Amino acid sequence: MNVSLRQLRAFVLGIECTSFSAAAARMGMTQPGYSLLIRQLESELGLRLFQRTTRHVEPTQAGLDLLAYARRTLQAMDETCRVAEDARELRMGILRLAVVPSVACGLLPAILQRFHGLHTGIRLELREEQAMNFAEMVRSGRSEIGLGLVLQTDDALQFEPLLRDHLVALLPLDHPLTDRSSITWRSLVGHDYISVTTQSSVRVRADQAAAEAGQDLRPSYEVDSLTTAVALVRAGLGYAVIPSLAVESLNVGKVLVRPIEKPRAWRSIGLLSRQSFVLSPVAQAFAAMAREITTDWHGSNAATVSEP
């Protein structure tokens, strides 16, 4: 059976208008064209829907029996179209976003503040994951789009770099290295090291940079979050390595921030999505906002991808 919504709409209007000519006018078509729609519908259903006389038309009992169902079908389709329009115009929807913690506290708030100001009807489902699990959230489809970094290439995923941030050392005020304007990985050896876990991109990049310098940094304390690491540094228990992107948001008062050289360790922060997967209008709008914010990002601790 091949019944169209246009045929159903013609059927309902025919009953409501009690006139084929009036119904045809409501649909913006000629009466012969309208009558053809009704005949085609009756043929598909195998039922007479209207009783025609020389003066007027009226529904048959079969037509009256089908009227409520036809109206519900049209109402459901109208609701479907309204929801689709709301989604297209970003009046409603869900942004399913994965993010690494250091980006969640550093870059993300500025993006979401502007995004929410433009799209107040969008609901956010945010999943914070360390770098080791971040890509899997997007790969599995649990999050439609990610804001963070990838530790290794994956043919199933597409990564769009937006900016780079470098790792810096956080020192207690009385630390022996505070008199230096910058420090090296080698100079950190032998001092108490407060590190995040090996699941974090900060730890991975710090270990890589230290290895490039021929050094092996062994943590005295290993914690889950950068917030805890900062608190322990503030208590004078040692130094920590943190991303420059998160310095301001981590409230690092009463400690000193120093760049680490030889080599300088960078992280590439960007958007992650599934390869060849068409993003929803909500995710596309978020990606556009992220590009806009990072282009305007003038924080002293962040550098764009194009910089050497």
RACORUR-V38263 format. One record per residue. N is the residue number from 1. SS is DSSP state (@ for helix, = for strand, . for the rest). PSI is psi in radians with two decimals (* if undefined). OMEGA is omega in radians with two decimals (* if undefined). Layout:
BEGIN
N:SS:PSI:OMEGA / N:SS:PSI:OMEGA
END
This chain:
BEGIN
1:.:2.30:-3.07 / 2:.:1.47:-3.12 / 3:.:2.25:-3.11 / 4:.:2.75:3.07 / 5:@:-0.57:3.12 / 6:@:-0.70:3.09 / 7:@:-0.74:3.12 / 8:@:-0.71:3.13 / 9:@:-0.68:3.10 / 10:@:-0.71:3.13 / 11:@:-0.84:-3.12 / 12:@:-0.76:3.14 / 13:@:-0.60:3.12 / 14:@:-0.68:3.11 / 15:@:-0.75:-3.10 / 16:@:-0.63:-3.08 / 17:@:-0.29:-3.09 / 18:.:0.40:-3.12 / 19:.:2.25:3.11 / 20:@:-0.65:-3.11 / 21:@:-0.72:3.12 / 22:@:-0.72:3.12 / 23:@:-0.70:3.12 / 24:@:-0.72:3.12 / 25:@:-0.71:3.12 / 26:@:-0.56:-3.12 / 27:@:-0.07:3.12 / 28:.:0.67:-3.13 / 29:.:2.97:3.13 / 30:.:2.77:3.12 / 31:@:-0.73:3.09 / 32:@:-0.69:3.11 / 33:@:-0.70:3.11 / 34:@:-0.80:-3.14 / 35:@:-0.62:3.11 / 36:@:-0.71:3.10 / 37:@:-0.78:-3.12 / 38:@:-0.75:3.13 / 39:@:-0.68:3.12 / 40:@:-0.70:3.11 / 41:@:-0.78:3.13 / 42:@:-0.65:3.12 / 43:@:-0.75:3.13 / 44:@:-0.69:-3.09 / 45:@:-0.39:-3.08 / 46:.:0.50:-3.08 / 47:.:2.54:2.93 / 48:.:2.18:-3.08 / 49:.:-0.42:-3.11 / 50:=:2.53:2.99 / 51:=:2.04:-3.06 / 52:=:2.34:3.00 / 53:.:3.10:-3.14 / 54:.:-0.37:-3.05 / 55:.:-0.60:-3.07 / 56:.:3.03:3.03 / 57:=:2.60:3.06 / 58:=:2.65:-3.09 / 59:=:2.53:2.97 / 60:.:3.03:3.09 / 61:@:-0.66:3.09 / 62:@:-0.70:3.11 / 63:@:-0.75:3.11 / 64:@:-0.65:3.14 / 65:@:-0.55:-3.11 / 66:@:-0.22:-2.99 / 67:@:-0.86:-3.09 / 68:@:-0.68:-3.14 / 69:@:-0.69:3.12 / 70:@:-0.72:3.12 / 71:@:-0.73:3.13 / 72:@:-0.69:3.12 / 73:@:-0.79:-3.14 / 74:@:-0.67:3.12 / 75:@:-0.72:3.11 / 76:@:-0.71:3.13 / 77:@:-0.71:3.09 / 78:@:-0.69:3.12 / 79:@:-0.69:3.10 / 80:@:-0.77:3.13 / 81:@:-0.65:3.13 / 82:@:-0.74:3.13 / 83:@:-0.73:3.12 / 84:@:-0.71:3.12 / 85:@:-0.72:3.11 / 86:@:-0.69:3.11 / 87:@:-0.74:-3.14 / 88:@:-0.67:-3.12 / 89:.:0.10:3.10 / 90:.:0.59:3.04 / 91:.:-0.29:3.09 / 92:.:2.86:3.13 / 93:=:3.08:-3.13 / 94:=:2.26:3.03 / 95:=:1.91:3.12 / 96:=:1.84:-2.94 / 97:=:2.30:2.99 / 98:=:2.53:-3.09 / 99:=:2.54:3.04 / 100:.:2.57:-3.00 / 101:@:-0.72:-3.09 / 102:@:-0.51:3.07 / 103:@:-0.58:3.13 / 104:@:-0.63:-3.13 / 105:@:-0.18:-3.09 / 106:@:-1.17:-3.03 / 107:.:-0.66:-3.00 / 108:@:-0.77:-3.09 / 109:@:-0.67:3.14 / 110:@:-0.65:3.12 / 111:@:-0.84:-3.09 / 112:@:-0.57:3.13 / 113:@:-0.81:-3.14 / 114:@:-0.66:3.14 / 115:@:-0.82:-3.12 / 116:@:-0.57:3.12 / 117:@:-0.48:3.14 / 118:@:-0.49:-3.02 / 119:.:1.27:-3.03 / 120:.:-0.32:-3.11 / 121:.:-0.02:-3.11 / 122:=:2.27:3.10 / 123:=:2.47:-3.08 / 124:=:2.26:2.94 / 125:=:1.74:-3.02 / 126:=:2.30:3.09 / 127:=:1.99:3.08 / 128:=:2.19:-3.13 / 129:.:2.47:3.02 / 130:.:2.81:-3.00 / 131:@:-0.59:-3.11 / 132:@:-0.55:-3.11 / 133:@:-0.19:-3.06 / 134:@:-0.87:-3.09 / 135:@:-0.60:-3.12 / 136:@:-0.57:3.10 / 137:@:-0.70:-3.14 / 138:@:-0.73:-3.12 / 139:@:-0.69:-3.10 / 140:.:-0.23:-3.10 / 141:.:0.02:3.09 / 142:.:-0.53:2.97 / 143:.:2.37:-3.09 / 144:.:-0.60:-3.08 / 145:=:2.67:-3.14 / 146:=:2.65:3.03 / 147:=:1.90:-3.08 / 148:=:-2.29:-3.10 / 149:.:2.81:3.09 / 150:.:2.47:-3.12 / 151:.:-0.34:3.08 / 152:.:2.66:-3.11 / 153:.:2.64:-3.12 / 154:.:2.08:-3.09 / 155:.:-0.33:-3.13 / 156:.:-0.16:-3.05 / 157:=:2.73:3.10 / 158:=:2.16:-3.11 / 159:=:2.24:3.11 / 160:=:1.81:3.14 / 161:=:2.43:3.11 / 162:=:-0.74:3.13 / 163:=:2.94:3.06 / 164:=:2.54:2.96 / 165:=:2.66:-3.07 / 166:=:2.76:3.12 / 167:=:2.47:3.14 / 168:=:2.81:3.10 / 169:=:2.42:3.09 / 170:=:2.10:-3.01 / 171:=:2.47:2.97 / 172:=:2.72:-3.08 / 173:.:-0.47:-3.11 / 174:.:0.34:-3.10 / 175:.:2.53:-3.13 / 176:.:-0.36:-3.09 / 177:.:0.08:-3.06 / 178:.:-0.32:-3.13 / 179:.:-0.05:3.14 / 180:.:2.44:3.10 / 181:.:-0.48:3.02 / 182:=:2.74:-3.09 / 183:=:2.89:3.14 / 184:=:2.87:3.08 / 185:@:-0.61:3.14 / 186:@:-0.66:-3.10 / 187:@:-0.31:3.13 / 188:@:-0.34:-3.11 / 189:.:2.36:3.13 / 190:.:-0.18:3.09 / 191:.:2.62:-3.14 / 192:.:2.21:-3.02 / 193:=:2.15:3.07 / 194:=:1.94:-3.00 / 195:=:2.60:2.93 / 196:=:2.98:-3.03 / 197:.:2.92:-3.14 / 198:.:-0.10:3.06 / 199:.:-0.23:-3.07 / 200:.:2.48:3.09 / 201:@:-0.50:3.12 / 202:@:-0.80:3.13 / 203:@:-0.76:-3.13 / 204:@:-0.84:-3.11 / 205:@:-0.63:3.10 / 206:@:-0.77:3.12 / 207:@:-0.70:3.13 / 208:@:-0.79:-3.12 / 209:@:-0.73:3.12 / 210:@:-0.70:3.13 / 211:@:-0.68:3.09 / 212:@:-0.55:3.11 / 213:.:0.02:3.14 / 214:.:0.43:-3.08 / 215:.:2.72:3.11 / 216:.:1.84:-3.13 / 217:.:2.06:-3.13 / 218:.:2.08:-3.10 / 219:.:2.43:2.95 / 220:.:-0.50:3.10 / 221:=:2.37:3.06 / 222:=:2.13:-3.05 / 223:=:2.92:-3.09 / 224:.:-0.54:-2.99 / 225:.:2.69:3.06 / 226:@:-0.57:3.12 / 227:@:-0.76:3.11 / 228:@:-0.70:3.12 / 229:@:-0.76:3.12 / 230:@:-0.73:-3.14 / 231:@:-0.68:3.14 / 232:@:-0.63:3.06 / 233:@:-0.77:-3.14 / 234:@:-0.51:3.11 / 235:.:-0.02:3.08 / 236:.:0.35:-3.05 / 237:.:-0.14:3.13 / 238:.:-2.97:3.11 / 239:=:2.83:3.06 / 240:=:2.74:3.03 / 241:=:2.16:-3.10 / 242:=:2.81:3.09 / 243:=:2.44:-3.13 / 244:@:-0.49:-3.14 / 245:@:-0.50:-3.05 / 246:@:0.03:-3.04 / 247:.:-0.87:-3.07 / 248:.:-0.77:-3.06 / 249:.:-0.36:-3.11 / 250:.:0.00:3.08 / 251:.:1.12:-3.03 / 252:.:0.59:3.07 / 253:.:2.72:-3.14 / 254:.:0.36:3.00 / 255:=:2.96:3.14 / 256:=:2.48:3.10 / 257:=:2.25:-3.14 / 258:=:2.38:3.03 / 259:=:2.61:3.10 / 260:=:2.21:-3.08 / 261:=:2.97:2.98 / 262:.:1.17:-0.08 / 263:.:2.90:2.99 / 264:.:2.27:-3.07 / 265:.:2.24:-3.12 / 266:=:2.68:2.93 / 267:=:2.39:3.08 / 268:=:2.04:-3.10 / 269:=:2.36:-3.13 / 270:=:-2.89:-3.09 / 271:=:2.40:-3.14 / 272:=:2.31:3.10 / 273:=:2.95:3.10 / 274:=:2.46:-3.13 / 275:.:2.31:3.09 / 276:.:0.35:3.11 / 277:.:2.24:-3.12 / 278:.:2.05:-3.12 / 279:.:2.59:3.07 / 280:.:2.81:3.08 / 281:@:-0.62:3.13 / 282:@:-0.84:3.14 / 283:@:-0.65:3.09 / 284:@:-0.72:3.13 / 285:@:-0.69:3.10 / 286:@:-0.76:3.14 / 287:@:-0.74:3.12 / 288:@:-0.70:3.12 / 289:@:-0.69:3.11 / 290:@:-0.71:3.10 / 291:@:-0.73:-3.12 / 292:@:-0.79:-3.11 / 293:@:-0.78:-3.10 / 294:@:-0.52:3.06 / 295:@:-0.64:-3.12 / 296:.:0.01:-3.02 / 297:.:1.99:-3.09 / 298:.:0.35:3.12 / 299:.:2.50:-3.08 / 300:.:-0.28:-3.09 / 301:.:0.00:-3.10 / 302:=:2.54:3.10 / 303:=:2.51:-3.09 / 304:=:2.84:-3.09 / 305:.:-0.53:-3.07 / 306:.:-0.20:-3.12 / 307:.:2.63:-3.13 / 308:.:*:*
END
